[in-house]
Amino acid sequence: MLYHAYELNHAALAPLRTIAGLSRNALSHPLNPWAYTSLGRNAVAAADLFETTTRRYGKPEFGLNETVVASEPVPVVEKIAWQDTFASLLHFEKQWHDEAVDQPKVLIAAPLSGHYATLLRGTVEAMLPDADVYITDWADARMVPLHKGRFDLNDYIDYIIQMIQHLGPNTHVLAVCQPGPAVLVATSVMVAAGDEATPASMIIMGSPIDTRESPTEPNTLSQERSLSWFESNMVSTVPWPHPGAFRRVYPGFVQLGSFMSMNRDKHVSAHWEYFDHLVSGDGDEADKHRSFYDEYLSVMDLTEEFYLQTVDEIFQQHLLPRGLFKHRGELVDPSAIKNTGLFTIEGELDDISGIGQTQAAHTLCANIPEAWQQDYVQEGVGHYGVFNGKRWKSEIQPRVAAFIQMIEENRKN
């Protein structure tokens, strides 16, 4: 019923969105004298605000066609390097003039938590000058036909392993938020199997390795509610005519609503400012708002089994930090990791993954040489600022690049 109510509401607002769009275009037309009045500008702003906040946003594009390496522009082509039912591995391939250029391979593990991988556009963009970048591009469960089968946390971990194996030895894995535990488990599984493609390093950022540390609002909610509550209140059935009709999912719009409710005042303020920018004609600031929310409001669905297993094993039972996590029936032992670097990064103001939750990876990986481990807490940033924005580009990414280079040199010696 939840999904059907959402679809019905979207359909009911369609005529109003059309009217708002037509009104905005008519009232802002240069030949319309009302376009130059205060009343006209306010009406245009109101119509624009209504249309942009009630529309459905599709999957965005990365749009990263060029980077700069050593002060020289280098064209970039986005290609699919590996693909399966529930994910693709995207490669941002540089079109070098000198084919001999060798850069470290970096796999960015994007979160499967409601937003598309393009939320990490800034992460990819900042890494491109220093690395050969790949990123996980998870499928929207709403678009996967039911007959294609299930996809749970074990499948997710297997996908991570297969992608790393596809890239081969000396791959550095950068896990942003939710994939942290999966990357740690995948690396442990590969070590236990003696896999030569075991990652050269793990860079884990703002991640729920141990949510018992500095619990945030989402962590507290997961403890206060039973798993059956999450199943009854957060999971719905994809309606026809979506390709994934009848698949049980955790809808992206539910996750989006949860995130926005956590910072309701901030989002309301941002939209009021957007309205004021439209009225005043400040196109640059209005474009910045559109750019952010066009991305932020683009959401995808997660399969029921992946969502509930993650809530149960990562957020409720804390199996990984308690040494009880099993993958395909085999107990996972992160302490067996010895030849993989570990860099944990947290945000001082992170209200999703509190201080200490990511750092817990160091306790689990007790046998990684101390010289191969680093931890960094970025002052003045929240969850999003750990992997996007000015602080990410100016303070965090240079540390990541330096750590990767250090591991590269250590592995050669």
N, C-alpha and C positions, 0 to 999 in steps of 0.2 A: 504493500500500500504506500510506503514511503516514496518509492521511485515513481509510482503512478501519480501521486500528489504533486511531486516535483514537475513531472512532464505536463500535467494538467495546468499547473500554474504558469509554466513557460508558454504553453499554447494560448492560455487566456490573455496573457500580456502581449501577444504578438501584434494584434491590431493597434494597441497603444504605442508599441515601439515603432510601428510603421508611421503612425501619425506624428510621433515625436521627431522621427528622422526627417519627414517631409517638412515639418514646421521649422526645424533647425535650418534646413537648406533654404527654405523660402525667406525666413526672417534675416538670414545672414547674407543674402544675395546683394552684391554691390549696388544693384539698381533699385533695391528696396530702401526707401528713406527711413524706415523703422530700424534698419540695421545700424544707424548712426545715433540712435537715441538710447538713453539709459534703460528704458523699459524694454526696448527691442533686444539689447544685449543680455539683459536678465532673462528674457524669455528664451533666447538661444541657448544660454548657459543651462537653464533648467531642462530644456529638451535634450541637450547633449548629455547631461548627467543622468537623466532617466534612461536614455537609450543605452548608454555604456554600462550602467549597473544592472540592467535586466537582460542583456543579450547573453547568448551562450557562446563561449570562446572555444575555438578549435585548437588543435595542436599547433604551437608556434614553430617557426623555423629558427635554426641557429643563426644563419645568415653571416657566418664568419668566412669571408672569401679571401682575406688577406691578413698577414701578420708581418711583423718587422723583426728581422734577425740581424744583429750587428749593424744596425742603422740602414739595412737594405730591405725594401719591401719584397715579400715572398708570397705568391699566390697560394691559396689553400683550396682544396677540393674535398668536399665531404663524401665519403664512400662507405658502403656497408661492407665490413670486413668479415663478419660472421653473423649468422641469423638462425633463429629457431622460433617456435610458435609464440613464445611469450617474451622474446627479447631480440634485439639486434645489437651488434657491436659496431659503433660508428668510428670511422677513422678520419681525422682531419689531416689529410695527406698534403704535405708541402710539395709544390712543384719546383724543385731545386734546379738551378742551372748546373750546379756541381753535385753530381750524384754521390760523391764520396762523403758528403756531410753526414756525420753520425751523431744522433742525439738519443738520450735515454728514452726508452719506451715507458709511457705512463698511462695506466688504465685508470680512468676516473670512474669509480663506482657511484652512480647516481642513486639517490634514494627512491624506493618504491613506496611512497607514502602519500600519494594524491596529486602531486605535481609532475609534469613531464620533465625529462632530462634537461630541457632548455632552460629550466630555472638556474642551471649551472653555467649558463652562457658566459658569464663573467669569469667563472672559474677556468673554463676552457680557454677563453681569450687570453688570460694572464699567463697561462702555462705554455701556450703555443710557441713563444720565442725561444724557450729553453728545452722543449721536449717534443717527442713524437707522440702526439696525444690521441688516445682512444677514449670512448665513453660508452657506458651501458645505456641502452635506450629501451626501457621496459614498455611492454605492450599494454594498452588500455583494455582491461578485462571485458569492458562493455563491447569491444569490437572483436572478441575472440569467440567463435562459435562453440557451443557447448560440447559438440562431439570431438573437439580438439583435446579434451581432457582437463584434468586438474592441474593446479600449480600451487604448491605450498612452500614453506620455508626450506625444506630439504631440496626441492627442485631449484629454488632460488640460489642456494649454495652451490648446487651442481652446475648451474649456469655460470656462476662466477669462476668456478674451477675450469670449466671448458673454455671460457674466454681467455683466462690466463694461459692455459695450455696452448691455445691457438696463437697467442703472441710469443710464446716460447720463453726460454731462460732470460734472466736479467730484466724482468718487467717490474716496474714499481707501481704499486696499487694505492691510489688515493681515494679513501672512503669518506664520503660526506654524509654525516648524520646516520640515518637508519642502517646503511650497509655495514657499519663498523663491526658488529658481532659476526655477521655473515663472512666478511673478509677474514676475520681472525679465525673463524672455524674452517674456512676453505684452506687457509694457509696451513693450519694444524693438520688437516686431512692430507694435504699434499706432502707434508713433511713425513707423516706416518707411512705414506705409500712410497717414499723415496723418490718422489717426482722431481725430475731435473728442472722442471719449469716453476718450481716453488719461487714465489716473489722475492725480488732482491730487497724490497722494503715495503713496509705498510705505513702510510701516512693516514692517520685516523682523526677526523675533525668533528667536534661537537656530536659525539656518538653515545648511544645508550649501552655502553659495555656493562656497567653496573648501576642501575637506576636507584639503588638504595642510597647512593651518595648524593647529597644535596638534592633531594627529590623536588621536582617542579610540579606545577598544577596537573599536567597530563600524567605524570608518574603517580601522583596521589590518587587521581581518578581511577587508574588501573588497579590500585590496591583496594579502593573502597567498593568497587563493583565486581560482581562475580563474572566469570566468563560467559555464563548463560545470559547475563544482562547485556553484555556487548553483542551477543548473537541475536538477541531479541530486538534491541534498540538501534544497532548500528549497521546491521546487515539487511540487504533488500534484494529483490529479484529484478534483474534487467528485463524491462518490458519489450514487447515487439513494437517496432520493426528493427530494433538494433541487431547487428549480427550476433551479438552474444545473448540474445533473448533467452530467458529462463535460467541463465547462470546466476548463482548467488554471489553477491559482491558487497564490498564495503564501498559505497559510492563516493566519488571524489567530492561531490557537493556537500556531503556530510563532513568530510575532513576539512574542507574549506570553511564551512560554518564554524567548526570548532576552533580553527586557527584565528578567524576574525573575531570571534567572541572573546578570546583571550586578550585581545588588544582593541576592543571595540572603540574606545575613545580616540585612539590613534587613527583608526581607519575613518571614523566620522570626521575628525579634524582634517585629515588629508583630503577628503571629498569636499568639505567646505572651502578649503584653500583652492582646490581645483576649480570650484564654481567661481571664486573671486578672481582667479587668473583668467578665466574665460571672459568674465565681465570687463576686466581691465585691459584685455587684449594681450596679456603676457603669454604669447604662444610658446616660448621656450619652456617655461615652467609647466604649462599645460601638457606639452609633449612629454616631459619627463614623467608626469603623473600617468599619462596614457601608457607609456612604455612599460612602466612598472606593473600597473594593474592589468594590462593586456596579458602579461605573463602570469601574474599572481592568480588571476581568476580563471586561468586555463587549467582544468583539473581532469583527472583520469580515475577509473575505478580499479580496485584491487580485488582479487579473488577472495572469497570467504575463507577458504582454508589457509591461505597465506596470512591474512589479517588476524584471524583468531589464534593461529599457532604462534605468531609473533607476540601478540598480547599475552598469551599464556606462558610461553617459555622465556621470553626476554623481559617482559615488564611485570609479570606476576610471580613466577616461580624463580626468576633470576638464576636459571640453570647454569649459564656460562660462568659467572663469577663464583658460583658454589661448586664448580668442578663436576657438574652432573649433566652437562649438555651432551646429547648423543646425536650423531648424524648417521642415518640409515642403520640404526641399531648399535653403532660403535661409539664408545665413549671418546670424547674429544679432549686432547691434552695439549693446550697452548704452551706448556713448559717445555715441550719437545722442540720448539722453534729455537734455533741457535744461530743460523746464518742469514737471517733476515733482519734488516734494520727496522726500528720502530720509532715513529715520531707522532706524538699526540698533541693536538691543538684544541684549545677551548676558548670560549668567549667569556669575559668577565660578567657580562649581563645576560647570558644565555638563559632564557626562560623555558626552553624545551629540553636541553640536556645540561643539567647543572654542573658546577665545578666538581671535579673528581670522578664523574661518570666515565669520561674518556680516559683519564689518567689511570684508571683501574687496569687497563690493558698491560701496563708495565708490571703490575703484581702478578698477572697471569703468565706473562712471558718472562719468567724469572731467569731463564738461561740465555737470553740474548746478551752478548757482551755489553757492558756499560757504555763503552765508547760508541756503540751502535744505537744507543737510545737517546732520545731527546723529548722534552716536554715544553710546551709554550702556552702561556695564557695571555691572550690579547686584551689589553685594557680598553674599556669604553665601547665594546661591541656586543651585540646580542647574537642570537643564533644565526640570522641571515648574514650578519657582518663578518662571520668567520670565513665565509667562502665567496662573498661578493662585496663590492663597494671599495671605497678608498683605502681602508685599513687592510683589506685583503691584498690589494694590488701593491701598496707601498710598504707594508710591514710583514704580512704573513707569507705571501707568495715568494718573496726573495729568500726567506728562511727555508721554505719547502725546496726551492731550487738548490740552495746550498747544501741541504741535507742529502738530497738525491746525488749530488756531485760527490759528497763525502763518501757515501756508500759505494758509489761507482769506483772510486779510487781504492777504498779498502778491499773491495772484492778482487781487484786486479793484483793486489799485493799478497 
